Amino acid sequence: MKMNAYVAGVGMTRFGKHLDVPLKSLAGEAIREALADAGITGAELQAAYMGNAAGGVVQGQEMISGQVALRELGIGRIPVINVENACATSATAFNQACAMVTAGAYDVALVCGFEKLFHQDKARSFAAFDGAVDVENPQGVMGSLQILAEKAGKAVDVVNAGKTRSVFMDIYSLMTIAHMKEYGTTVEQIAGVTAKNAFHGSLNPRAQFQTPMTVAEVLASREIVWPLTLPMCSPIGDGAAAVVVVSERKARKMGLAQPVKVLCSVLVSGFESGDDSIGALASRSAYEEAAVGPGDLSLVELHDASAPSEIIAYEYLGLCAKGQGGSLIDDGSTRLGGRLPVNVSGGLLRKGHPIGASGAAQIVELTEQLQGRAHDRQVEGARLGLAHNGGGLIGTDAAATVVSILHRED
């Protein structure tokens, strides 16, 4: 959808392990920072879109998580919309807030994604992902795995998939093997994604992991399921990110310095797509709505739930031709200082992936980059940024994907 909304302020916690910090406290930290960044108080908010995906499973907090978090800040009365859409949860919240602001329903709306995935009982953390597939399908995720396994020429690991590791790692493994088989993508290129994002994460004080890694170190790490080693898989995490979205009228009244405009935000649900993908459809629609192309972008924050996912996303986002994603790692195009830096925040792989917060965190990163306040990881001359966030699985593709494009105005 073409948008006419502006980002007035952003805030974010450090992502990581926060066992002793309540879920609502993480949300509060990010919201307070976003309000201060916008120069407004909670009393000026007209609506709040609160994104949490796994609170019911991990903390037992369901149904009113947004109201609970906001009440701690003394914010009530206003409409609070609780959003849940797998890993695309807060990207969806952002999409909906921008749509309502564009439609004229609100002048000031809050978006917050907040999540706690770490728990003393590790089974709860794994269980958080179990509902992101069609659980009433008799074949369920194993049916999807079987289809992917056939494409990869492999057998499904029925012993360990979803038991000793997240079933999504098996999904990514099979997708990776198929891509390697068809296009010649190498394990060194896949490890190169993690090494690149580890370098970026080392420059981000809010990243979960801030230690640089070499390709050799990534390849030598503990194997999760071939060809994926541990650093090639996004970690679970805790954290929150918040965004204040305002109308054009409000933005003018506030006199925003270096205003960041939301040109578009496209939300697409999974479909029987044949050779197409939900990510390709969402990105094509976003480029059309924003009247830009991949060549116009200054930077991209994309959903690297695994290292090969980033390479595959390069292709369906139109950053390169199909099958050529690995070459962007080889030539350094997507590294800070390259032609089109990708995941300069560290991405999900190193910044972390508290699923309900990941989409909003991408918007935080783009906003700070476009306003020239990303410090050591600043992309020089950044003016146009794309955020891509997907979640869930139906069949062999994502259940939901959001692509948003932001632009810095003079």
Number of C-alpha atoms within 10 A of each C-alpha: 19 20 24 19 29 27 25 29 26 29 27 28 23 20 28 23 18 17 14 7 12 14 24 21 17 24 32 25 18 23 30 19 19 26 22 14 15 20 12 17 12 16 11 13 21 16 22 25 25 31 36 33 30 27 19 13 18 23 17 9 14 15 14 12 23 23 20 16 22 20 13 13 16 10 18 17 11 14 13 20 19 21 25 19 22 27 30 33 32 37 36 33 28 30 23 20 28 32 21 19 22 21 14 14 14 19 21 25 28 26 28 36 37 36 30 32 30 20 17 9 9 11 12 17 21 21 17 19 20 18 13 20 19 16 11 7 11 9 12 14 24 18 15 17 26 19 16 25 21 13 16 19 13 13 12 19 14 10 8 13 19 19 12 11 13 18 19 21 21 23 22 23 24 27 21 27 24 20 19 18 14 12 14 13 21 17 19 15 20 27 26 26 32 31 28 26 30 29 23 27 29 23 21 22 14 19 25 25 20 19 14 17 18 15 17 12 12 23 21 13 13 11 14 18 18 14 18 25 18 17 25 28 24 22 20 21 25 27 33 33 34 35 31 26 29 28 26 18 12 17 21 12 9 14 10 16 12 15 21 25 24 25 24 26 30 26 24 19 17 20 16 12 11 6 5 12 16 23 26 17 20 23 28 18 20 25 23 13 17 19 12 14 15 18 11 13 20 22 27 27 27 23 27 28 25 27 29 32 20 23 26 20 20 23 18 22 24 17 20 19 11 14 18 17 24 26 15 21 20 13 11 16 15 24 21 21 13 14 16 21 20 27 31 29 32 29 33 31 31 33 31 28 30 30 32 35 34 32 35 31 34 27 28 21 24 31 30 18 26 26 20 18 13 18 11 10 20 19 21 13 11 19 22 23 26 26 26 26 27 30 24 21 20 20 18 20 22 24 23 25 30 27 32 30 27 26 25 22 13 8
